[in-house]
Amino acid sequence: MNGQRWKAAVPDIDLRRHGAALTLGLSGWLVLGLTALPGVQGLRPAAVFAFVLIAPGAALVRLLPLRDPLERVVLAVALSASLATLLAEAAAIGHFWHPTAMLAALAAACSAAAVVELRRGVRT
């Protein structure tokens, strides 16, 4: 009986179908963890830059009904840059300039978009 209740509480996730959503949802937290590691100073800026430039927009674009791959890529980069700029502006205006907190906010946005996609079952 206990096993049946567990299966009902945890939905089946097809990794082939939802792998991109899971990757985008976890990528921010992996990059945030990477910033805490002491021995990866050379990899840290590249990982943070790539995440901030691509992941938040890509997570949000996957929720939109777009078919053209070029349109999706351009919109993902534009949305990522816009979100990062708005977040940095809000942090500067609010005198709360903590890059780790801003990276965590972008990671949370990616995770939220991934959860919405997984709940809706949008697309692969």
Contacts in CASP RR format, 6 or more apart in sequence:
PFRMAT RR
TARGET T0000
AUTHOR 0000-0000-0000
METHOD contacts of the structure
MODEL  1
MNGQRWKAAVPDIDLRRHGAALTLGLSGWLVLGLTALPGVQGLRPAAVFA
FVLIAPGAALVRLLPLRDPLERVVLAVALSASLATLLAEAAAIGHFWHPT
AMLAALAAACSAAAVVELRRGVRT
11 118 0 8 1.000
13 22 0 8 1.000
13 118 0 8 1.000
15 22 0 8 1.000
16 124 0 8 1.000
17 124 0 8 1.000
18 117 0 8 1.000
18 118 0 8 1.000
18 121 0 8 1.000
18 124 0 8 1.000
20 62 0 8 1.000
20 124 0 8 1.000
21 59 0 8 1.000
21 62 0 8 1.000
21 114 0 8 1.000
21 117 0 8 1.000
21 118 0 8 1.000
21 122 0 8 1.000
22 114 0 8 1.000
22 118 0 8 1.000
24 55 0 8 1.000
24 58 0 8 1.000
24 59 0 8 1.000
24 62 0 8 1.000
24 110 0 8 1.000
24 113 0 8 1.000
24 114 0 8 1.000
25 55 0 8 1.000
25 59 0 8 1.000
25 107 0 8 1.000
25 110 0 8 1.000
25 111 0 8 1.000
25 113 0 8 1.000
25 114 0 8 1.000
25 115 0 8 1.000
26 111 0 8 1.000
27 51 0 8 1.000
27 55 0 8 1.000
27 107 0 8 1.000
27 110 0 8 1.000
28 51 0 8 1.000
28 55 0 8 1.000
28 103 0 8 1.000
28 106 0 8 1.000
28 107 0 8 1.000
28 110 0 8 1.000
28 111 0 8 1.000
29 107 0 8 1.000
29 111 0 8 1.000
31 47 0 8 1.000
31 48 0 8 1.000
31 51 0 8 1.000
31 103 0 8 1.000
31 107 0 8 1.000
32 100 0 8 1.000
32 103 0 8 1.000
32 104 0 8 1.000
32 107 0 8 1.000
34 40 0 8 1.000
34 43 0 8 1.000
34 44 0 8 1.000
34 47 0 8 1.000
34 48 0 8 1.000
35 44 0 8 1.000
35 48 0 8 1.000
35 100 0 8 1.000
35 103 0 8 1.000
48 103 0 8 1.000
51 103 0 8 1.000
51 106 0 8 1.000
52 80 0 8 1.000
52 84 0 8 1.000
52 103 0 8 1.000
52 106 0 8 1.000
53 77 0 8 1.000
53 80 0 8 1.000
53 81 0 8 1.000
53 84 0 8 1.000
54 76 0 8 1.000
54 77 0 8 1.000
54 80 0 8 1.000
55 80 0 8 1.000
55 106 0 8 1.000
55 110 0 8 1.000
56 79 0 8 1.000
56 80 0 8 1.000
56 83 0 8 1.000
56 84 0 8 1.000
56 106 0 8 1.000
56 109 0 8 1.000
56 110 0 8 1.000
56 113 0 8 1.000
57 75 0 8 1.000
57 76 0 8 1.000
57 77 0 8 1.000
57 79 0 8 1.000
57 80 0 8 1.000
57 83 0 8 1.000
58 76 0 8 1.000
58 80 0 8 1.000
59 109 0 8 1.000
59 110 0 8 1.000
59 113 0 8 1.000
59 114 0 8 1.000
59 117 0 8 1.000
60 76 0 8 1.000
60 79 0 8 1.000
60 109 0 8 1.000
60 113 0 8 1.000
61 72 0 8 1.000
61 75 0 8 1.000
61 76 0 8 1.000
61 79 0 8 1.000
62 113 0 8 1.000
62 117 0 8 1.000
62 122 0 8 1.000
62 123 0 8 1.000
63 113 0 8 1.000
63 116 0 8 1.000
63 117 0 8 1.000
63 120 0 8 1.000
63 122 0 8 1.000
64 75 0 8 1.000
66 72 0 8 1.000
66 75 0 8 1.000
83 106 0 8 1.000
83 109 0 8 1.000
84 102 0 8 1.000
84 106 0 8 1.000
87 102 0 8 1.000
87 105 0 8 1.000
87 106 0 8 1.000
88 102 0 8 1.000
91 97 0 8 1.000
91 98 0 8 1.000
91 101 0 8 1.000
91 102 0 8 1.000
END
